[in-house]
Amino acid sequence: MNVGEWTTIRARQSPSNIAVVCDDGRTYDNQEFNRRVNRLANALPSVGITRGERVAVLFPNNPEFLEMLFAAGKIGAIMVPLNYRLAPPELAYILEDSGATVLAYTPEFAFQASEIKKLTDVVKTYIRVGEGEEDIDYENWVSGCPDTEPVVEQEVTLDDTHFIMYTSGTTGRPKGAVLTHGNTLWNGVNAILSYSLSATDVILVAAPLFHIGGLSAAATPILYSGGRVVLARFFVPEQSLSLIEEHGVTTMFGIPVMFLMMSMAENFAEVDLSSIRVMIAGGAPCPVPLIEKYLDKGVTFSQGYGLTETAPAVSALPEDDATRKRGSAGKALFHVDVRIFDENDNELPVGEMGEIVVKGPNVFKEYWGMPEETAVTLRNGWFHTGDMGRFEEGGYLWILDRKKDMIISGGENIYPAEVEDTLMGHEKIADVGVVGMHDPKWGEAPLALVVLMPDVEATEEEIITWTRERLAGFKTPRKVIFVPELPRTPTGKILKKDLRAQYVEGGDRSLVDRGGMGG
């Protein structure tokens, strides 16, 4: 079985069950959804997309995104989801790097498509999904194709590449993580075992499908289990809350900043969230105060940990531990092996901090066209995540921070995520990012970039004093700067390199030349 055949089997087993609902009113049951997937699978060869060829999509969260995912899967083609927040030159780079010869886009991104045409000639065919006059019209193109199962010359197996998802590229050029059908399947198995997913579940997919979280932590596991996907074309906090109530949503994956924005929405207090069985947070450490805010509404908040390269799930916090172990990334999933290694790749005992490494059928195949980078990251059968963490008794994993973001002050290791989590407990703070700044005495010291709640005021001294009461002196921010917002990747991760560039390397040097912090 390959992933593309999931829609075939669901159409046979439960044809009238609803598979996909879109916020524009479109609804497809399993039978109709599979027919649409088949029409597209039969149309793709007409534009040169056959086994191993790459087709890129520049889509919001629409049904056509999922249609392309499953259609490509059925015929052995490779899908390349594009981050629509990237600039045209960045998109052109990914298209050239992946060798995608077909690009499908929606009207919202017609400008990007037109600019891409000027920047690269790798794309031979452009397909428009929706209104417009240029390029091939998607619905007209597929409507004349048969809705029967496509005939393929060579069987598509779990070892075949299904899609290439480019990492967010917080440093340097983005890398294309090659994910196989098997990676997606085993991630689905792990999700079902961890969250008891079934055909009765309804998931709101508001995180972008071009990201591994929206696609594989949300949409594909539910479709594999036979449940229903509710698509929010774009994430709007107030709308997301309304869709939960309207459709009886039972689960939702999101990054912490999404849940934060929802908790600050005007309709958060009165919205009915009683249908929610579990909220799943991933992509970045989730502040404990935010988890507690949802718990106050009776919503179980489960922290998970994953990466693009692990398709994505690595660990999850069991629902029974949501309160007792809140803030933990939980336990390794059933078919995933997780260890903590030191700098020499020796396993560390429980309680000691080191790099998180992962092994399992969910781990990606390679970085597209980057054999040396692949060899460094996949060593001795283990995927080296670059994330720092530790285990505690009982197998609970705690994520500390990115290895490269660690601050070393006077020989002490400071993990910005710990400082950020503490600062998020301050009632006046809406968002915060912590980076290392130069310190003439200690080498480095924490610098906190703080976003305040609306219509409140605070002083630097107030924040530093409050933090010092809760953290060791060497972990307390040496300096606090109030900012209107923090730069983030489309997946919600704070762009620490941008903060360092603006406030450390390119900032006012007087901020960091005022002596040591003490301890």
N, C-alpha and C positions, 0 to 999 in steps of 0.2 A: 504493500500500500504506500502511496505517496500522499502528500498533503492535499493535492488537488482533488483526490478521490473522496475527501471528506464530504464535499457537497453532493457527490453522487450517492453515497451511502445514506446520508440524511434524507435526500429526496425519495429514496426507496423506503426507508424505515418509517419516516413521519412526514409525508409530503405536505400536509396542511399546517404543520407547526410553523409559527412565525420565526424567521431567522434574523432578518435585518429590518430595523425601523430607522428612518432618517428624520431629522427635525424639520425637513421640508414637507413632510407628510407621506413620503413614499414608504410603502411597506411590502416586503417580499416574504412569502412563505418558502419553505425549503425547496419545493418543486420549482417554483418560478425562479428562485435565485439560482438553482443549478442550471436551468435552461439558459439564463442570461450568461452564466459562466461558460457554458458550452458554446454559445454563439461567439463569444469573444475568443475562446480557444481555437475555434475553427476559422476565425478571421485573421488571427495573428500571423500565420504563415504567408498571407497575401502581402504583408509589408516586411517580409524577411525575418520575422521572429519565429525561429524554430529552436530545436534543442541546443542549449548552450548560449544562444544569442541573448543580448541584454535589452530590456525595454524599461525606460524610466518613466516615472509618474510624478507630476507636480500637482498634487491634489490636496484639498482639505479632507476632513473626515466625511467621505461620501461613499455610497455603495459601490461605485466604480473602482475605488481603491481595492476593496475586498474582491471584487470580480476579477481584477487583474492579478491579484495574489493567487487565487485558485486556478484561473485559466492558465497562467504561466506554469503553475505546478503540474497541471495535467499533461502539458506537452513537453516538459523538461526545459522550458525557457527560464531565464533568470530576470527577476524583477529588481529594479533599483529605485527605491523610494527617495525622493528629494525633499530636503528641508526647505519649505517655501519661504522661510525667513532669511535665507541667504541672498546675497547680492548676485546679479547675473554672472559676474566673473567667477564667483565661487561655484555657482551651479555649472558653469561651463567646464570648470576644472574637473568636477566629479563626472560629468558626462564623458569627457575625454579620457579620464583615468579608467573608467569602467568600460569604455567602448560601446556605450548604449547608442543604438542606431535609430531608435524610435522614442519620441517623447510625447506623452499624453498630458494635457493640462486642462484646467478649467478657466472660465473667463476672468476670475479674480487675478490670474497670473498670466494674462495675455501679454502684458508689458514685458515680463521676464522672458517669456517665450520669444518675443520679437527681438529682444536684446541678445538672447542666446544665439539666434540665427546669425547675428553679426560677429559673434565671438568665436564660433566653432562650426566646422562643417562635418563633424563626426555624426551628427544626427541627420538622417536621410529623410525621415518621415515625421511630421507633426500631426497630432490628433487632438481635436478640440472636443471637450465634453461640456456641452452647454451652448448658450447663445453666442453668435459671432458669425463672421463671414469667411475668415481665413481658415485654411487647413482642412483636413478631413473631419467631417462631422461624425462623432462616435456612434450615435444611435443609428444614423443612416448606414454607416459602414457595417455594423454588426447585424442589423435587422435582416439582411438578406442571407445570412449564414444559417446553416442548420443548427437546431438546438439539441442534436444528438451528441453522444460522447465522441470526442475527437479520436481519430485513429493515429497511433504513433508507431513508428517503425521499431523503436527500441524502448523497452520498459523503463519507466522513470522510477528509481528506487530511493530509499531513505538516505543513501550515500550521495545522491546528486545535490548539487547546489541549487537552492531555491531562490534566495535573494541576497543582495549585497547591501548592507546597511552601513552608511558612513558615520563614523564617530563624530562627536560634536566638534572636535578639533580645538580644544581649549589651548593647545600649544601646537604651533606649526600647521601643516596641511592635514586635513581629515584623512583617516585611513578607512578603507573599505573592509569591514568584517564580513567574511563569507560564511553564511548560515545555510546549513543543509536541511532537507526535509526531515531528517532524523532529529536535528536540533529542535525544530518546531514541535515535532511529535512528542519527544521526551519532556520538553517544557510543558506541554499540555498535560501529560501524565502527572508530572510533579505538581502542577497547579490543582488538578482534580483531587489528588491525594491530600494536599495541604489544606485546601479550602472547602473540601467536600462539594465541589461544583457538580451540578446536575442539570437536567433538562428544564427544571423549574426556575433556574436562575436567570435574572435579567441584569445585564451590565450596562452602565452608562460609559460610553467611550468618548470622553471629552479631551483626554490627552491626545496629542497629534499622532495619527497613525504612521507618520514618517519616522517616528521614534520607536525604539524597541519596546518601551513601556506601553504605549498606546496600542501597538500592534500585537505584541506577544505576551504582555502581562495582562492584557485586557481582552482584546477581540478574539484571538485564535483559541485560547483555552475554553472560552464559553461556547464557541461554535463547535469545537471538538466534543464538548459535553452535551451538545444538543440544545443549549440554551439560546437566549435572545440577546442580540446586540442592538442597543439604542445609540445612534450616532449623533453627536453634537458637531455640526460642521466646523465650528470654531468654539473655543472655550470662552464662555461668558458666565461668570460666577452666579448671577441671579438666575439665568436660564438653566444652568446645570441643576440648581436646587429645585426649580420648577419641574424639570424633566424627571427627576427622582420621584417626586410626588405623583406626577401624571402617569408614569409608566410602572409604578410599583417596583422600582429598581432595587435589587437585592445586594449589589456590590458595585464598587467603583474603584478603579486604580487611578492614583494621581500622585504628582510630586508635591512635596510639602507646601510650596508657594501657592499651588492651586487650592489646596484645602484652607490655607490661610486667607486667601481672597474670598472664598466662599463663606468663611466664618465672619468676614467683615461686611458681607452683602446685606442690604436692607431687609431682605426677606428671610434671613437665617433664623431669626428668633421664632417666627411663626410657622416656618415650613415643616411639613410632616415628614420625618425621616424614619418612621416606624417600620417601613418595608426593608430598610437596610439590615443585612445580616452581618456584613463586615466591610469596612473601608480598608483599602490596601494602599500603604504609602511606600514609595520607593524613589530612587533617583538621587536622593540626598538624605542626610540624617534628618529625622523629623523631630522638632522641638517637643519636649515633654509637655509644656504648657498648652500647645496646640492639641495634642492628643487628649489632654484632660478637658479641653473645651468641648470636644465632640462627645466625650464620655458623659458630660453633663446633660447631653441631649439623648443619652441612652444608646449612642452609636459606638460599637466596638471598632477600635482603630488598631489595625495590625501593621507593624513595621516589617517591611521586606527589604531584601538586599539583592541586587542583581546588576548585570552589566550587559552592554550590547553583545560582547563576546561570549556570554553564557546564555544567550537566547531567551530571556535574560535571567530567570530566577535562580538564585543560589540558596537563599535561606528565607524563612518566614517565621513569624512569631505565632505560636499556637493561640487560638482564640481564648482558651482558658487562662492564658498567661498575659492577656492584653493589658490588664491593670497591674498585676503583680510585677511583671517584667517590662513595663512600658519604657520605651526608649531603646530596647534591645532589638537587634535585627533577627532575633529568634534562632532557630535551629536549622542546620543544613537539611535541604529537602531530601526526599527518600532516595532518589537516584543521583545524588550529588555528594561528592567527597570534598570536604573543606579542611584545610590545615593552616597553621600559622608557621611561617618559615623565618629564619634569621637571614642576614645578608649573605650567608654562605649556603643557603638552601637547606639548612638543617632544621628539623621540626622542633618547635618550642613547646614547652609544657603549658598546661592550663594556667592562665593568669598572666603570662608574659606577652608583651606586645611585639608584634612583628608584621610581616607582609602576609596578606591573605592570598592563598593559592587554591585553585579549584581544579577538580578532575571529574569527568562524567560525560555521558552521551549528549549533554546539552552544550558542551564547549565547542566553540566555532572551529571551522576547518583551517582557516588561514586568513592573513591580510592579503587582499587582492593585489597581486603584482609586487609584493614586498616580502620576499623570502627571508632576508636578513632580519627584518623586524619580527617576522613570525617566529624565527628560530630563537630570538632573544626572549620573546614573550611566552612561547610554548617550550619550556625546558623540562626534559626528563618526564614528559607526560603530564606536566602540571602547567596550568595557565596562571601566570603571575599577574595579579590584578593591579598592582601599584597602590592598593589601598592598605592602610594599616589598621590592625584590629587585634583583638584578644578573645579567648574563650574563658568562660567561667564555668564552675562546676555545673553539671547538668547539660552541657553542650550548648549553652547560650552564647551567641556571637555578638560582640560589641564592635561597631565600626568607629574608629577613631578619626581618621582623616586620610587624605591623599598623602602618599609618601613624600611627594615633591612639595607639598604645602606645609609640612611640619616646620615649626619654628624652634630653633635651638638657642636658648638663652642661658648663658653662663654654664653650659654643659647640660642643662635640663631640657628635655624634649617637651614641647608644648604643642598640643593638637588643637588647631583653630576650632574644630567642630565642638570640642568640649566647652571652650570659652563662649562660642556662639550660642550653644544650648543653654548655658547659664544666663547669658544676657537676654535671651528670648523670654526668660521668666519675669523680666521687669515689665510692669504693667504699661509703661509708656512706650515700649519698643515694639515696632511692627516688623522690622527686618534688620538683620545685622550681618556683616561680613568682617572677618578678622584675618589680617595678614601680618607678616613679620616686617618690621621696619628696622633700620640701622640703629644700633646703640653703641656708643664709643666704649662703654664699660663692659657690657654683657654680650656684645656681638649682635644680638637681635633682641627685640622686644615686641609684644603684641600691639598692633594698631587696630582699633575698632571703628568701622564705618557704620554708623547707626542711622536707620530710618525710623522716625518717631510716628506714633499713632496720630491720626488726624486731630488737629486743634488742641494739641498739648505741647508743653514746653519742658525742656530739661536742660541741665547744665552738664558740662564735661565732668566736673568734680562730683556731681550727684551720681553719675553712672559709674565712675571709677570707685567711689566709696562703697556703693552698693555691691559691686562685683567683688571687691576685696574682702567683704564680709562672707563671701561664699566660695572663694577660690584662694589658692595659695598666692602669696604675693608675686611670685615670678610669673604666674599665669594671668594676673590682672592687667588689663590694657594699660599701656604706658601713655597712650593718647587716644582721645575719642574725637572723631570728626562727624558732624551731623550732615547727612546727604539726603537729597529728595528721593533717590532710588538707587538700587544696586544693579550693575550690569550682570545679566544672566544669559546662559545659553538657552536655546529653545526648550531644553529639557529641564530647566529650572536651576541648574547648577550655577553658583556664583562664579563669575569670571575673575578668579583671583589674579590672573596675570594682568588684567585691565586695571584692577585696583592697585596692584603694585606699581604698574607703569605710571598711573596718575598721581598716586599719593606717596610713593616711596622713591622710585627711580627719578620720576619727573616732578616730584612735589617740592614743597618748601623745605629746604634742608634744615631750617631752624626748628622744624617739628621734631627732629630726631637727634639734636645735638645739645640736649639739656641735662645730660648726666644719666646715672643709673637708676634702676627701679627699686632696688632693695629687695628684701625677701622676708 
